[in-house]
Amino acid sequence: DSRFLMERDEGVSSSIRSVGYDVSEKTMEVEFSKGQVYQYFDVPESTYNSLMVAVSIGSAFDELVKRGGFSFEKVG
């Protein structure tokens, strides 16, 4: 589907199936375990990197992204 901007790393946590990041667009794409896909906009690369090295990606996602106030859109 052309709405999905990027390849995503898979199997990242029990609640998040995959995460991708487009450096030039500063857009992070997250596929949740139930199949929904969201894009988060104006996400700094440092936020994506912190998320991907976190011990618990689900907890880090809540802290860094959900509480980070990024605008988002459901794309799938």
Number of C-alpha atoms within 10 A of each C-alpha: 6 5 8 14 15 14 12 18 14 12 12 17 16 11 14 20 19 19 25 20 23 17 13 7 12 14 21 25 24 23 22 18 15 9 12 13 19 18 23 19 17 13 22 14 16 9 15 21 11 14 21 17 10 12 11 13 20 16 15 18 20 12 12 17 19 14 10 12 11 13 12 16 11 12 14 12
